[in-house]
C-alpha cells in the first residue's frame, strides 16, 4: 500500500473535484463525485497517461477501462478501528475473482496530517447505470416493473456472485446483500448485467454463540454492518446458543428478489403502520405482497421468495439449491 510523494500534495484538492490523485504509481484526474456514505466518498476519475513500464501489465487486465475512467472510493480514517476495517475490506475484496463481483483493481492507504489519521483510496471499474436501488426508485415513480425474464436473469447473476463467496473454506458471507449493493449495467437488446459490490461487511460466515454476551456482541456487530430491512432474523435476536452460517445471506437474497420484483423491500411497510415494528415483521416473517405488474408474476416466483424468507435459518436453502431452482424457473419462463 502506498502513494507517490508527488500525489500527496493533490489529495485535498481532489476532494473538491480538482487536482490529481496518485494510487501507487498511477495518476488519476478527479472528474466528479458520484456517491457518498458515512466517511466514504466515491468519485469518477480518469487515469492520466500511465507510466510506460506499468502499461503492459494493465493491458492484459480484463478490467482496463477503454476510456480510462474508473470509480475511486476515498475513505477518511480517524481511528485504529476504522483503519483495521478498511484493511480488512481490502483483504477480503482481494480474495474474490468472479464476473458478478465488483473487483478491487488497486488501492492505497496513506498517513495524513489534520483531523484524519489516514486516507484510503480504492479503485474499481465504473458502472454509471447505477444500482438496483437507483433503478427501483425511478421505476417506482413510473409504476414500471421488470419482466419475469429480467427478474430471473438479474437474480441468477447475483446468486452466481454469492455462490463464489460461499464456496470458500470456510465460506464468506457478504452480510449486506441489498439493492443498493447491486450494480446494474444495461446493454441494448440484452438482459441487464448484475454485479454485487461493497465487501466492507464481508466476513467468514460461520459463527457460534455460546453465551448471552457473545449473542449480544454479534447483534451489535450486525446492527452496525447489516442494513436493517435486509437483516436476517437471527441477527436481530441472536440466541445465546446458536450456530450462524451463510444462510443469513439467503434471507437477504430473498428480500432482494422481492425488491427486484416490486421495487420496494418486503418488510419496511411495518414502519408506516401505527405501532408497527420492522424487527417484529422480520422475526415473524410477516410478508405482504404489494400490487405488482399486470399480468402478475407467476406464483412460483412468490413461492421462491417465501422459501428463502424462512425465519428459522435451518429451513432456508443453501445457495447451491437456490441456483438450481432459479435455473428451473429460467428454463420454464425464458424458453
Buried (B, 14 or more C-beta within 10 A) or exposed (E): EEBBEEBBEBBEEBBEEEBBBBBBBBBBBBEEBBBEEEBBBBBBBBBBEBEEEEEEEBEEEEEBBEEBBBBBBBBBBEEEEBBEBBBBBBEBBEBBEBEBBBBBBBBBBBEBEEEBBBBBBBBBBBBEEBBBBBBBBEBEEEEEBBEBEBBBBBBBBBBBBBBBBBEEEEBBBBBBBBBBBBBBBEEEEEBBBBBBBBBBBBBEBEBEBEEEEBBEEBBEBBEEBBBBBBBBBBBBEBEEEBEBBBBBBBBBBBBBBBBBBBBBBBBBBBEEEEEBBBBBBBBEBBBEEEEBBEEBBEEEBBEBBEBBBBBEBEEBBBBEEBBEBBEEBBEEBEE
